[in-house]
Amino acid sequence: MLGRSRAWAVALLAAVFVAGGAGGWALARHRPGGGGPSRGSPDAIAAYLARRLDLTPVQQDSVRAVFTRHHAEMQTIWGAVRPRLDSLRAAVRTEVNAQLTPDQQARYARLLADLEHQREEQRGRRDTTTSKQGQH
């Protein structure tokens, strides 16, 4: 009984971790907006913050300068971390999958596919929105 409870606890913890990682990834993808500059660029981040925080033009320029100053280092760190995160996410999914019945495995695969589809739809809506914003 204790072994089964422990397995469920581990499975729940892994599922929460995967969901948190997916949520964090999705938020990171949605955070920078902007109409025109590439997503995650200092210009896009400054434009996004200007809209969300009602920055004055001077504040926006200062914020852009901060992100410009640190952009290369942030890209380097993300480039090193992302493959590790992707690898860990795959390992967690494999371990969670091993805890599930065949029916649950099929449902889990559909759940992950649905989450990816939702991310793609949101990315498409955001790209459409940013294209329209860039036309102003």
TORKOL-4160 file (C-alpha; in steps of 0.2 Angstrom, whole numbers, padded with zeros to 4 digits, m for minus):
136
<pt num="1" X="0000" Y="0000" Z="0000"/>
<pt num="2" X="0014" Y="0012" Z="0005"/>
<pt num="3" X="0023" Y="0008" Z="m0012"/>
<pt num="4" X="0007" Y="0012" Z="m0022"/>
<pt num="5" X="0004" Y="0028" Z="m0012"/>
<pt num="6" X="0022" Y="0033" Z="m0015"/>
<pt num="7" X="0021" Y="0029" Z="m0034"/>
<pt num="8" X="0006" Y="0040" Z="m0035"/>
<pt num="9" X="0014" Y="0054" Z="m0026"/>
<pt num="10" X="0029" Y="0053" Z="m0037"/>
<pt num="11" X="0018" Y="0053" Z="m0052"/>
<pt num="12" X="0008" Y="0068" Z="m0046"/>
<pt num="13" X="0024" Y="0077" Z="m0042"/>
<pt num="14" X="0031" Y="0074" Z="m0059"/>
<pt num="15" X="0014" Y="0079" Z="m0068"/>
<pt num="16" X="0015" Y="0095" Z="m0058"/>
<pt num="17" X="0033" Y="0098" Z="m0063"/>
<pt num="18" X="0029" Y="0095" Z="m0081"/>
<pt num="19" X="0013" Y="0106" Z="m0080"/>
<pt num="20" X="0024" Y="0120" Z="m0072"/>
<pt num="21" X="0037" Y="0118" Z="m0085"/>
<pt num="22" X="0025" Y="0119" Z="m0099"/>
<pt num="23" X="0016" Y="0134" Z="m0091"/>
<pt num="24" X="0032" Y="0143" Z="m0088"/>
<pt num="25" X="0038" Y="0139" Z="m0106"/>
<pt num="26" X="0021" Y="0146" Z="m0113"/>
<pt num="27" X="0022" Y="0161" Z="m0102"/>
<pt num="28" X="0040" Y="0164" Z="m0108"/>
<pt num="29" X="0034" Y="0163" Z="m0126"/>
<pt num="30" X="0020" Y="0175" Z="m0123"/>
<pt num="31" X="0029" Y="0188" Z="m0112"/>
<pt num="32" X="0038" Y="0198" Z="m0126"/>
<pt num="33" X="0026" Y="0205" Z="m0139"/>
<pt num="34" X="0028" Y="0220" Z="m0150"/>
<pt num="35" X="0023" Y="0223" Z="m0167"/>
<pt num="36" X="0038" Y="0221" Z="m0178"/>
<pt num="37" X="0054" Y="0217" Z="m0168"/>
<pt num="38" X="0057" Y="0199" Z="m0166"/>
<pt num="39" X="0050" Y="0191" Z="m0150"/>
<pt num="40" X="0062" Y="0192" Z="m0136"/>
<pt num="41" X="0072" Y="0206" Z="m0143"/>
<pt num="42" X="0076" Y="0222" Z="m0132"/>
<pt num="43" X="0064" Y="0232" Z="m0143"/>
<pt num="44" X="0050" Y="0219" Z="m0142"/>
<pt num="45" X="0052" Y="0218" Z="m0123"/>
<pt num="46" X="0052" Y="0237" Z="m0121"/>
<pt num="47" X="0037" Y="0239" Z="m0132"/>
<pt num="48" X="0028" Y="0225" Z="m0122"/>
<pt num="49" X="0032" Y="0233" Z="m0105"/>
<pt num="50" X="0028" Y="0251" Z="m0112"/>
<pt num="51" X="0010" Y="0244" Z="m0116"/>
<pt num="52" X="0007" Y="0234" Z="m0100"/>
<pt num="53" X="0015" Y="0247" Z="m0088"/>
<pt num="54" X="0011" Y="0263" Z="m0097"/>
<pt num="55" X="0029" Y="0268" Z="m0098"/>
<pt num="56" X="0033" Y="0286" Z="m0104"/>
<pt num="57" X="0044" Y="0287" Z="m0119"/>
<pt num="58" X="0059" Y="0291" Z="m0108"/>
<pt num="59" X="0056" Y="0276" Z="m0097"/>
<pt num="60" X="0054" Y="0265" Z="m0113"/>
<pt num="61" X="0071" Y="0270" Z="m0119"/>
<pt num="62" X="0079" Y="0267" Z="m0103"/>
<pt num="63" X="0071" Y="0250" Z="m0101"/>
<pt num="64" X="0076" Y="0246" Z="m0119"/>
<pt num="65" X="0094" Y="0251" Z="m0115"/>
<pt num="66" X="0094" Y="0239" Z="m0100"/>
<pt num="67" X="0088" Y="0224" Z="m0110"/>
<pt num="68" X="0100" Y="0229" Z="m0124"/>
<pt num="69" X="0114" Y="0229" Z="m0112"/>
<pt num="70" X="0110" Y="0211" Z="m0105"/>
<pt num="71" X="0103" Y="0203" Z="m0121"/>
<pt num="72" X="0118" Y="0194" Z="m0127"/>
<pt num="73" X="0121" Y="0186" Z="m0110"/>
<pt num="74" X="0103" Y="0181" Z="m0108"/>
<pt num="75" X="0103" Y="0173" Z="m0125"/>
<pt num="76" X="0119" Y="0164" Z="m0120"/>
<pt num="77" X="0112" Y="0157" Z="m0104"/>
<pt num="78" X="0095" Y="0152" Z="m0112"/>
<pt num="79" X="0105" Y="0143" Z="m0126"/>
<pt num="80" X="0114" Y="0133" Z="m0113"/>
<pt num="81" X="0099" Y="0130" Z="m0102"/>
<pt num="82" X="0086" Y="0126" Z="m0115"/>
<pt num="83" X="0093" Y="0109" Z="m0121"/>
<pt num="84" X="0095" Y="0103" Z="m0103"/>
<pt num="85" X="0077" Y="0109" Z="m0100"/>
<pt num="86" X="0070" Y="0100" Z="m0115"/>
<pt num="87" X="0080" Y="0084" Z="m0110"/>
<pt num="88" X="0074" Y="0085" Z="m0093"/>
<pt num="89" X="0056" Y="0087" Z="m0099"/>
<pt num="90" X="0057" Y="0072" Z="m0110"/>
<pt num="91" X="0064" Y="0062" Z="m0095"/>
<pt num="92" X="0050" Y="0067" Z="m0084"/>
<pt num="93" X="0037" Y="0063" Z="m0097"/>
<pt num="94" X="0045" Y="0046" Z="m0099"/>
<pt num="95" X="0045" Y="0042" Z="m0080"/>
<pt num="96" X="0027" Y="0048" Z="m0079"/>
<pt num="97" X="0022" Y="0038" Z="m0093"/>
<pt num="98" X="0030" Y="0022" Z="m0085"/>
<pt num="99" X="0018" Y="0025" Z="m0070"/>
<pt num="100" X="0002" Y="0025" Z="m0080"/>
<pt num="101" X="m0009" Y="0011" Z="m0087"/>
<pt num="102" X="m0010" Y="0009" Z="m0106"/>
<pt num="103" X="m0026" Y="0018" Z="m0106"/>
<pt num="104" X="m0019" Y="0032" Z="m0095"/>
<pt num="105" X="m0003" Y="0033" Z="m0107"/>
<pt num="106" X="m0014" Y="0035" Z="m0122"/>
<pt num="107" X="m0024" Y="0049" Z="m0113"/>
<pt num="108" X="m0007" Y="0057" Z="m0107"/>
<pt num="109" X="m0001" Y="0057" Z="m0125"/>
<pt num="110" X="m0017" Y="0066" Z="m0130"/>
<pt num="111" X="m0015" Y="0078" Z="m0116"/>
<pt num="112" X="0003" Y="0083" Z="m0121"/>
<pt num="113" X="m0002" Y="0084" Z="m0139"/>
<pt num="114" X="m0017" Y="0095" Z="m0135"/>
<pt num="115" X="m0006" Y="0106" Z="m0124"/>
<pt num="116" X="0006" Y="0108" Z="m0139"/>
<pt num="117" X="m0008" Y="0112" Z="m0151"/>
<pt num="118" X="m0014" Y="0125" Z="m0139"/>
<pt num="119" X="0003" Y="0133" Z="m0139"/>
<pt num="120" X="0004" Y="0133" Z="m0158"/>
<pt num="121" X="m0013" Y="0141" Z="m0159"/>
<pt num="122" X="m0009" Y="0154" Z="m0146"/>
<pt num="123" X="0008" Y="0157" Z="m0155"/>
<pt num="124" X="m0002" Y="0159" Z="m0172"/>
<pt num="125" X="m0015" Y="0171" Z="m0164"/>
<pt num="126" X="m0001" Y="0181" Z="m0156"/>
<pt num="127" X="0009" Y="0182" Z="m0173"/>
<pt num="128" X="m0007" Y="0187" Z="m0182"/>
<pt num="129" X="m0010" Y="0200" Z="m0168"/>
<pt num="130" X="0008" Y="0207" Z="m0169"/>
<pt num="131" X="0007" Y="0208" Z="m0187"/>
<pt num="132" X="m0009" Y="0218" Z="m0186"/>
<pt num="133" X="m0001" Y="0229" Z="m0172"/>
<pt num="134" X="0014" Y="0232" Z="m0184"/>
<pt num="135" X="0002" Y="0240" Z="m0197"/>
<pt num="136" X="m0003" Y="0255" Z="m0186"/>
